Every structure is written in structure tokens, then in C-alpha cells.
Amino acid sequence: MSLFPSLASMTGFARDRAAHDGVEFAWEIRSVNGRGLDLRFRLPSGFDSLEPGLREAAARALRRGSLTATLSLSRTPEAARPVLDEAALDFALALIERIRLRLRTTAAVAPEAVLALPGVLRAPAEEDEAKTSALHAALRASFDRALDALVSCRRAEGARLGVSLAAILGEIESLTERAAQDAALQPEAIQARLRDTLRSLLAEAPALPEERLAQEVALVASRADVREEIERLRAHVAAARALLAEGVAIGRRLDFLAQEFAREANTLCAKSASTTLTATGLALKAAIEQLREQVQNVE
């Protein structure tokens, strides 16, 4: 059983093949990352009327992603044969007879010339409305199957993505706790920095007031305090895990949260007063960048 059954990726592919009344057709649907829901349909000439319904179905099934749906079709040799329109033939023959009477001629008309008259022979696509509606219904049913398969594909990819995201969050949590430990060992580095700062100040102004010295000490100490960043990183890890558990349409919120992760890691590195904490902060930034890359795939 998947740990993240509701999580969906924006990446997927599905195909459905079928046939109806001598027409063979296939749908191919691909989806990739997108900021919103972007739908593109590539339909053969004469089938544009299908698009509004297809768009509605896709919008109900998907929240985000850039989707391209392509329909290809071909007719069997029997179905591709032109159809004789009996009414058009009768009308054409009647006109020919009227012309003969008007011209007072008995010249014969070649049958192939009659067949070449507009409307006498028509393409299968011009068959009656009932057959066209039945074909459109078959095409729509095939599209629905392909769309269902795409949703399943995206969910399967989402389940794998969830495992990857959970692992990265575990690494971020571990690095956050390591950063907390590194920060607890910073006093010695802070004291060394303070001593250097004081030496510099006393060299410039030996008679520097005690009040000014106290201000400098407080300033250095405050700049090195990363407790707020640590607590916010912990809170972000908890929030991200809650979103993964929720699963449905969380991509935008996860993306925003990943930006907050990066902001805290950058501040932590800027405040670092030791090479150990800096190294941990850089590892944290690398893990957060991995998180941001993976989050771009989440619906």
C-alpha cells in the first residue's frame, strides 16, 4: 500500500486505442510540469467540436500541469470508400434530362461524369448525423479511459515522489538538529570574535567608554543567535510533513514552504560564527535545493 495515495505528480503519459464502425483511432495524452492547468488538443480536421467537452473532462480530473492530448485516426479500406448519395444522384440526373430537353439533344452522358458531379459521391465523414454522433461518443469514451490512465500514472509517480520528499525532509530535520548542536558550541567562536573586535576598538580609541563596549558585545552576540532560525526550520519540517499527509493539490503550498526553508537556511549561514555551523548550513541549503527541485513536480 502506498504511503502517499493522494499525492500526484504533474508528469505522466497514457494511451488508449480503439475502433468504431470501420474507424481505428488512438489517444495519446502527455502531461508535464506547469504553473497552472494548461490544456492543448491536437485533433484531426472535422473533429474540433469535441474539444469543449474534452476540456471540461480534463479540468475535472486535473488541478495543475501542462497537458497535450493528440488524436490520430484512420479508416479501414471498406470504411474509406466513398458513399453514393442517392438523392443527389437523382437530382443530378433530373438536371441532365432538363438540359437535354432544353438543348434538344440525345447525346449520352458518361456515368463517370455523373459521379464526378459535386455531392453525388461523398466522403465517409459526411455520413448521416447518427453515425457521426456514435463515432464522437466512441472517441470521447476512449479519451476518458486515457484520462483515467493518466491520473493513475500521475498518482503512481506522486507516491514515489512522496517517498523522495519524505527522505529529503528527514535529512533537513537531521541537519537542523545538527545546526542546533553546532550553534550551542558557538560561544567560544563568539568570544574569539568579540576579543578581536575589542582589540580593534581599543586600538582605535583606547579611552572607549564602557557603554560603547557593551553595545558592541551585545551586537556581536545578537548577530550570532540562530535560535529563531532553528525553531522556524523545525516548524517548516512539521508543516511540510502535514502537507504530504494531506496529499491533494499541495504543490503550490509546498513550493512556498520550500522558499521559506531556503530563507531560514540563508540567514543561518549569514549568522554563523563557526566553520562547523557554516558547513552544516551549506549542507542544509543543498538539501533544501533538492526539496525545491522535487516540489516542482507535485500537482
N, C-alpha and C positions, 0 to 999 in steps of 0.2 A: 504493500500500500504506500502511495506517495506521501511524503511528509508535507508537501505543499500542493494539495489537489486543486486549490482555487487560483494559484499563481499562473499567469500566462505570459509567454514571450510574444513579441511582435513579429518574430521571424517564423515563417512556415511555408509549406508547399503542399498542394493537393491536386489530384487529377481524377476526373470521372469520365468514363467512356460509355456510350450507349448508342442505340439505334432506334429509329421510329419510322415506319412506313417507307422504307427504302432510303432513309437518310441516316448516315452514320455521322456522329459528332463527338467532340471531346471538349471538356472544360479543363483549363489549367489555371490555378489560382496561386499566386505568389504574394507573400507579404514580407516587408522589411520594416526597419525602424522608421518612425515618423513622429513629429511633434503632436499631430492630431490624427484624425482619420481621413486619409486621402485615398479616394477610390477612382480607379481607371478601368474602363471596359473597352476591350477590342473585339468588336462584333462584325460579322460579315455584312455586306451591303444588304439592306432589306430587313434587318433584324434590330434596328435601333429602338423600336418600340418596346423591346424587352428591358431596356436599361433602367427606367424608373423603378420598376419592381425589384430588379436585382440590387439596386442601390439601397432600397428600403430593407431588404433582407440582410445585406451586409452590415448596415448600420445597427440593426438589432443584435447581430451576433458579435460585433467587434466594437471596442472602445477607441483604440489607437492603432496606428500603423499605416504604412503606405502599401496599398493593395492593388495588384494588377490582375484582372481576370480576362482570359483570352478564350474565345470560342472558335473552334475550327470545325468545319463540316464538309461532307462530300455525299453525293448521291450515288446509289448503285446504278449500273448501266440501264437497268429497267426503269428506275425512277427518274433517270435523267432524260428519257425520251420525251420529245415534245408532245403536247396534248392537242388533239384536234377539237376545235370549238365548233360544234355542230351548228349553233345559232349563227355564228359569224360566217360559216361556210354557206349556209342557206341565204344569208343576206348578200354575200358576195356574188353568188350565182344569180340571184334575182337582179342585181345591178347589171351583171353582164348581159342578161337577157334583155333588159331595158335598153342597153346601149346598142345591141344588135338590131332591135326594132327601130330605134331612132336612126341608125345608120343604114338600115335596110340591107343588112348583110347576114350571111350564113356562115361566116368564117368560124372555124373551130378555135377553141381556146385550150391551150395545153394545160393539163392538170397541174403540172409543176408550177405554172404561172399563177394558178388559182391559190395553191398552197403558199406561194410567196407573198400573197396579199396580207397586209397588216391585220393581226388578230385571228386569222384562220388557224395558225399554229401558235400555241403559246407555251411558254416555259413552265415546268412543274411548279415553280414558285408562285405562279399566277393561278394556281388551282383554287377551288372554292374555299370560302371563309372557314368552314367547319374543319377542313383538313389543316389549314394554316393554324387555327386555334389549337388543334390537337398537337401539332408539332411544337408550337410555342410552350404548351403545357409540359411536354416531354423535356424540352430544353430547360425549363425552369426547375423541374424535378431533379434533373441531373445537376444543375447548378447548386441546388440546396444540398445534395449529397456531397458535392465537392466542398461546399462551405462548411458543412459539419465535420468533414475530414480535416479541413484546415484548422478549425477550432480545436479539434483533438490534438493535432500536431503541435499547435502553439501551447497547449496546456502541458503536453509531454515535455516540450522544451522548457516551459516555465518551471516544471517540477525539478528538472536538472539545474536550472538557473537558481532556484531557491536553495538547493544544497550548496552551490558555489557561494552564494551570497551569505548563507549562514556560516560557512567556513571563514570567509573574509571578516565577518563581524566578530567571530571568535578571536581571530588574530588581532583585530583592532582593540578588542577588550583586553587581551593579554598585554599588548603594547601600552595601553592606557595605564594598566596597573604597574607595569614596569616603569613608566614615566613617573607615576606617583612615588615609587620607591626611589628613583633617581633624584626626584625633587626633594625628598626627605634628607638626602645626603648632600644637598647643595650648601648648607651653612658654611662649610669650610671654604668652598669656592667663593661664596659671597663675602666671607670675611677677607679673603685674599684680595678680592676686587676692592673692597672698602679700604683696605690698608693702602693699596696702590692709589686710590682716589685721594685719600687723606694726605699721603706723601706729596702728591701733585699739588693739592690745595695749599699745604703748609709751605711748600717751596715757593709758591707764587705770593702767598700772603701769610707770613709767619704769625702775624697777630690776628688771624681769622677768629671772629667771635665764636664762642661755643654754640650759640644758637644756629649759626650758619653750618657748623659741623654736624649738628643734629639733623638739620634739614637734608644734608647730603646723604647721611646714613639712612634716613627714612626713605629717600628717593630710590637709592640703590636696592634696598630691601623690598620695596613695593614692586619695582620692575622685575624682580626675580620670583615673585609669588605666582605660582601657576595653579594654585588650588582651584580657582574658579574654572579654569580651562579643563582640568581633570574631571571636575564634577559635571561639567556640561558634556564632555565626551562620554562619560558613563550614562548620562541621561539620553544622549543620542543613540547609543547602542541599544538601550532598552526600547526606545521608540521605534527603531528600525526593526527589531525583532517582533514588536507588536504589529507592525505593518505587514511583515512576512506572514504572520499568523492570520491576518485579515485576508490577504491574498488578492482580492478583487480590485482591479483598476487602481493600483497603488503606485504606478510608475512615476507619475509627476511628483507625488509626495516624497517618494524615496530619492528622487533626483534632488529635490530641495534639501532634504536631510543630508545628502552626501556633500552638498555645498557647505552646510553648517559644520559638518565634520572637518572639512578642509580649512575652514576659517579658524577653528579652535586649534588645529594642529599647527597652522602657520603662526598663530600667536604664541603657542607654547614654545616653538623653536626660537621665536624672537626674544622671548624672556629667558631662555636658557642661560645659566651661568656656569655650566659644566659641559665638557665634551661628551660625557656619558649621556646626559639628558638630551643633548643635541642629536647624538647618534640614534637614540630611541625615537626622538621626534621625527627624524628623517625617515626611519623605518615606518613610522605611523603614517606619514604623508604618502609613502609608496603604497601602503595597504589601502588607504583611502582612495587613491587614484584608481586602483584596481576595482574598488567598490563602485566608483563613479562610472567606469567603463562598462561594468556588468549591468548597472542600473539602467543604462540607455536601452537595454533590450526588453525591459519589463513594460508590459501593457499598462 
